[in-house]
Amino acid sequence: MGLAKPTSSLDYERLLLSLQSPLPNDQDLAISVCTLLSNETKHVLKFSKCPAILNMLLAHAGIYEHCKLHFSSFCFCF
């Protein structure tokens, strides 16, 4: 996964898998990529292509869709 513009759903799937990874470096890179893509540039993060990315970013912030879920079980929902 590079910092190039995500164009296909496969690029968004890779970003999602990095967010779900148990490795902190993968998670940090994915959050950095999301941060860069959220700026107003020609490379834009489109949540409509993979809405699960938004849920995963919220889970990293400690906000879950259901109160019973916690991060470790949330990763296996996908």
Secondary structure by P-SEA (a helix, b strand, c coil): ccccccccaaaaaaaaaaaacccaaaaaaaaaaaaaaaccccccccccccaaaaaaaaaaacccccccccaaaaaacc
